[in-house]
């Protein structure tokens, strides 16, 4: 670790010793008949601080010292106003709310969940609650695919590569976060292809502007995974078994040490799958060389992964509102069955990732100033082993021995990479008044890499293994933001300015001596979002962002072999515009409609340009995205024919993603063509029905089903004149089109009486349809998972 | 609020989508195709994808391939192809999987799949091959052996056997520095009843560098008996040929003399990029002939040579760099290659300025069909084919979008 990183960590940790200025208000809200009232909104009028009561009617509110008017409100109850003064202490309140009998027939929802508040920000955020589907065995991909404008694709079974697009942008344009911190320090431990939902509270999807809190260089949005954070002790254990020898176990919990402000928690998962589903694969006749296609079991696609994290947390002390230490261990081993295409079977290629991670997070209010400091250190080891001389067919039979190269390519690989990663983040929020709030953040990610690949190629003209040359990558992103509320909270404006700085060093000399190249860059981005509320849940919002995506080290420096360096590479840039409308369609907020139009103009997109024999990353095309997404959701507590709760959703997304300014004559035929290999039209429908006390008192039965449709899309660039209309196939003679797909998933969950024991059966791909998220690499057919969950509160 | 309407709309849209037609392309080929010529063009430089488009009559003038109704989309349009008996053979299929792909042309002129012989090991340059007649051809599949030449039937598109050159050309037992021996990956041509294939003795499996000897080797096999005849060596040259078919690294002149381009070692100071000769009727290199390319490249620096030349009447037609390669090869695809006619006897090179410079996005090189010289070229503003009759260069056609990578007569 470099001295700079160490200094940075010390500076950030020094915040831990700074003192004080906040108090705590806690209490319980009950009704006239002495019953606790859950979901009551408790807000301090003078600040943005607020919270909600839990199922026992209890609440805890952290607040700077001072004098406040608390507003206590809930559906069907008369709002109460209570004046309090707090000075570095804990104040306990007992509040009784009166029913508003005369208004019960037309209840207006006053309190809003934190998720709902996020959804109603000036910037476009979609929030998916994982809490509601924890009783299922759904994956994060399935959850995300229920969102308009978002498409998740996976190249095969559990643990295979996952591609997420948000409003038409994908790959490096999308950044990922855990509790507002860039995910780089966690690596694949939080990869959405394996991460269980059990320890996730909600998933926030930022479609365009990223707020100051998520300072990162995302070109087209981000996904923030918010973990469960509860004040109550619990233990949540699940075990599931599914098709293709898939087993998952998760354990999450928290325990507060009595008579202290200390709690300890754990979260972990273990996943093991053979992924041995059947797929249609080519088998080469060894005599004739001709291929036939057979349904064969995948034989080398297994995955085993374990993640374990313990944390210790101190809350509500005089010197810290919250101080959390975490220590994590992650180990993933994966077999690789095939490359990008299902052409050749790999029988022995394996990859692995091991990480040890320690992190600390400190939150403290200093008067009105809210401070949030995070620092993490990661030691990560990655391997890619491809040393066999055997060659396999898709039946798993060895068809050749003593081949010189590897299964992946013309050279064997025995790659071992060691990474040291330091992540640090400082976030400050200062609510000047109800009308004005200031924000600032700084994100630092430093990565050092060194490795070996003995059987690999050396830097041309030398005997130097390029991986043995140390490489480093430092990224600093600073952001400033201002929120303005006006016109009696009808108007909200969110402005931010970001600075992106990078310093990179790596082995990249083609025919050089292995001396590292070094480059640095400074860029600025800006965003502004405006929201006008017509009522509490009906609003119009618009945003503009000039976003930057800094090239990755590999894009700058190539591989020192046949991907040349290109130190003149410019960052990708994007002008992102959103215009959206959202409304509750009835006064009871049962039905919600949202409509969002989006426009992106991306400049200098980076592509790998293959040549004979070299390749190089270059800023190539621009792209223009014009899209429309709409979603309709309903949540009905009970309907006349069914006594249970029904919720449903339906959404449609169309995104016209076009290549523009193709530049040379070489690609002029593709001017205005769709950017290939991105779905451009898709829909999703789903429902969830829950009913209680069916077979016994307090039991619960839930059904759900989802349907996803993806229109055919093109693997490669197709001239615009050869595209079909929206409801037509392409008018071209081609086998390189990914066909339309229909995917239906369904499941049923049952909770035993008053216990917290759930049993669940999920059926994925109910129609047993051919699903090809990636060209000719099928995903599993119909498959089943049975899952047991036990929750101790 | 009634909730039924939005649902009805949504399901109607979904139902409409589900009912879209599937266009099935006919595979009927009655042997009476109107396709006279085919153009292979790369449309996307990042993915190398493109099309093979056919034409009734000679394509001329400015062509817009996006308007062509008889085309087939290809994952890899950069590597070339060969025509035999009206069918197009390529070393990758639609999806760029390595193997021998045969396309015939249906009654409308559409290219249609007419057979595929797969190879197990994916290669960067597909499967090298040569077709002798309608019942016999040769190809390279290193998964079956580095020193084995595979035999196939071009009509049935089935592998039929192999020739094992190991006993005749292997030097590994005598020279332990050799790590890899390969034969047929780069060069494969039949002339006068003999099959000529390259033999490489390498430090590692790399087409660009690592030759154990500063020599070029060619093995000669009798086609009738599929038996080994000779291994010939030329010292002071290495790196026989470059795999892509459209680079035309090996040519014959009007006398049947064989001219073989060697590209030299890409990373060593002595690159030895030369053109060598095996005279008609001979099975050994002409030790009295070599055409050294390096003197024609001005300045000091890396003078590597890829892409062969076409030859008639002792004149070699080829593109040559107007500057050396940059140390990082960053000028590899700059517009810096001039078209020359080189007298192979006097070694005098004459610039033909009427033929446009090329930038090597088009990797196809000049070639003769009969006595007509076809010159593919590309630049940031245009790409197409020129013809040259010895005195005058004429533009045959120009692509309005795309990079020419092959032009074939089908009749």
HADDOCK unambig.tbl for C-alpha pairs under 7 A between the chains (distance, minus, plus):
assign (segid A and resid 284 and name CA) (segid B and resid 118 and name CA) 6.72 0.50 0.50
assign (segid A and resid 287 and name CA) (segid B and resid 159 and name CA) 6.53 0.50 0.50
assign (segid A and resid 288 and name CA) (segid B and resid 158 and name CA) 4.78 0.50 0.50
assign (segid A and resid 288 and name CA) (segid B and resid 159 and name CA) 4.28 0.50 0.50
assign (segid A and resid 288 and name CA) (segid B and resid 160 and name CA) 6.38 0.50 0.50
assign (segid A and resid 289 and name CA) (segid B and resid 117 and name CA) 4.87 0.50 0.50
assign (segid A and resid 289 and name CA) (segid B and resid 118 and name CA) 5.39 0.50 0.50
assign (segid A and resid 289 and name CA) (segid B and resid 119 and name CA) 6.90 0.50 0.50
assign (segid A and resid 289 and name CA) (segid B and resid 158 and name CA) 6.30 0.50 0.50
assign (segid A and resid 289 and name CA) (segid B and resid 159 and name CA) 5.59 0.50 0.50
assign (segid A and resid 290 and name CA) (segid B and resid 116 and name CA) 6.30 0.50 0.50
assign (segid A and resid 290 and name CA) (segid B and resid 117 and name CA) 4.89 0.50 0.50
assign (segid A and resid 290 and name CA) (segid B and resid 118 and name CA) 6.01 0.50 0.50
assign (segid A and resid 290 and name CA) (segid B and resid 158 and name CA) 6.50 0.50 0.50
assign (segid A and resid 291 and name CA) (segid B and resid 118 and name CA) 6.66 0.50 0.50
assign (segid A and resid 343 and name CA) (segid B and resid 97 and name CA) 6.91 0.50 0.50
assign (segid A and resid 344 and name CA) (segid B and resid 120 and name CA) 6.48 0.50 0.50
assign (segid A and resid 400 and name CA) (segid B and resid 143 and name CA) 6.72 0.50 0.50
assign (segid A and resid 403 and name CA) (segid B and resid 143 and name CA) 6.94 0.50 0.50
assign (segid A and resid 410 and name CA) (segid B and resid 205 and name CA) 6.91 0.50 0.50
assign (segid A and resid 460 and name CA) (segid B and resid 267 and name CA) 6.36 0.50 0.50
assign (segid A and resid 461 and name CA) (segid B and resid 267 and name CA) 5.61 0.50 0.50
assign (segid A and resid 461 and name CA) (segid B and resid 268 and name CA) 6.79 0.50 0.50
assign (segid A and resid 510 and name CA) (segid B and resid 328 and name CA) 5.28 0.50 0.50
assign (segid A and resid 511 and name CA) (segid B and resid 327 and name CA) 6.99 0.50 0.50
assign (segid A and resid 511 and name CA) (segid B and resid 328 and name CA) 6.93 0.50 0.50
assign (segid A and resid 586 and name CA) (segid B and resid 1 and name CA) 6.72 0.50 0.50
assign (segid A and resid 607 and name CA) (segid B and resid 46 and name CA) 6.47 0.50 0.50
assign (segid A and resid 608 and name CA) (segid B and resid 46 and name CA) 6.18 0.50 0.50
assign (segid A and resid 609 and name CA) (segid B and resid 45 and name CA) 6.51 0.50 0.50
assign (segid A and resid 609 and name CA) (segid B and resid 46 and name CA) 4.77 0.50 0.50
assign (segid A and resid 610 and name CA) (segid B and resid 46 and name CA) 6.30 0.50 0.50
assign (segid A and resid 664 and name CA) (segid B and resid 380 and name CA) 4.81 0.50 0.50
assign (segid A and resid 664 and name CA) (segid B and resid 381 and name CA) 5.88 0.50 0.50
assign (segid A and resid 665 and name CA) (segid B and resid 380 and name CA) 5.67 0.50 0.50
assign (segid A and resid 665 and name CA) (segid B and resid 381 and name CA) 4.90 0.50 0.50
assign (segid A and resid 665 and name CA) (segid B and resid 382 and name CA) 5.58 0.50 0.50
assign (segid A and resid 665 and name CA) (segid B and resid 400 and name CA) 6.95 0.50 0.50
assign (segid A and resid 665 and name CA) (segid B and resid 401 and name CA) 4.97 0.50 0.50
assign (segid A and resid 665 and name CA) (segid B and resid 402 and name CA) 6.41 0.50 0.50
assign (segid A and resid 666 and name CA) (segid B and resid 43 and name CA) 6.32 0.50 0.50
assign (segid A and resid 666 and name CA) (segid B and resid 380 and name CA) 6.62 0.50 0.50
assign (segid A and resid 666 and name CA) (segid B and resid 401 and name CA) 5.35 0.50 0.50
assign (segid A and resid 666 and name CA) (segid B and resid 402 and name CA) 4.25 0.50 0.50
assign (segid A and resid 666 and name CA) (segid B and resid 403 and name CA) 5.27 0.50 0.50
assign (segid A and resid 667 and name CA) (segid B and resid 43 and name CA) 5.40 0.50 0.50
assign (segid A and resid 667 and name CA) (segid B and resid 44 and name CA) 5.63 0.50 0.50
assign (segid A and resid 667 and name CA) (segid B and resid 401 and name CA) 5.81 0.50 0.50
assign (segid A and resid 667 and name CA) (segid B and resid 402 and name CA) 5.61 0.50 0.50
assign (segid A and resid 668 and name CA) (segid B and resid 401 and name CA) 4.48 0.50 0.50
assign (segid A and resid 668 and name CA) (segid B and resid 402 and name CA) 6.72 0.50 0.50
assign (segid A and resid 669 and name CA) (segid B and resid 43 and name CA) 6.53 0.50 0.50
assign (segid A and resid 669 and name CA) (segid B and resid 66 and name CA) 6.67 0.50 0.50
assign (segid A and resid 669 and name CA) (segid B and resid 401 and name CA) 4.54 0.50 0.50
assign (segid A and resid 669 and name CA) (segid B and resid 402 and name CA) 6.30 0.50 0.50
assign (segid A and resid 716 and name CA) (segid B and resid 49 and name CA) 6.63 0.50 0.50
assign (segid A and resid 717 and name CA) (segid B and resid 44 and name CA) 6.87 0.50 0.50
assign (segid A and resid 719 and name CA) (segid B and resid 66 and name CA) 6.16 0.50 0.50
assign (segid A and resid 721 and name CA) (segid B and resid 66 and name CA) 6.75 0.50 0.50
assign (segid A and resid 727 and name CA) (segid B and resid 17 and name CA) 5.72 0.50 0.50
assign (segid A and resid 727 and name CA) (segid B and resid 20 and name CA) 6.17 0.50 0.50
assign (segid A and resid 728 and name CA) (segid B and resid 20 and name CA) 5.85 0.50 0.50
assign (segid A and resid 728 and name CA) (segid B and resid 21 and name CA) 6.97 0.50 0.50
assign (segid A and resid 729 and name CA) (segid B and resid 22 and name CA) 6.83 0.50 0.50
assign (segid A and resid 733 and name CA) (segid B and resid 71 and name CA) 6.39 0.50 0.50
assign (segid A and resid 733 and name CA) (segid B and resid 72 and name CA) 4.99 0.50 0.50
assign (segid A and resid 733 and name CA) (segid B and resid 73 and name CA) 6.38 0.50 0.50
assign (segid A and resid 734 and name CA) (segid B and resid 72 and name CA) 5.70 0.50 0.50
assign (segid A and resid 734 and name CA) (segid B and resid 73 and name CA) 4.98 0.50 0.50
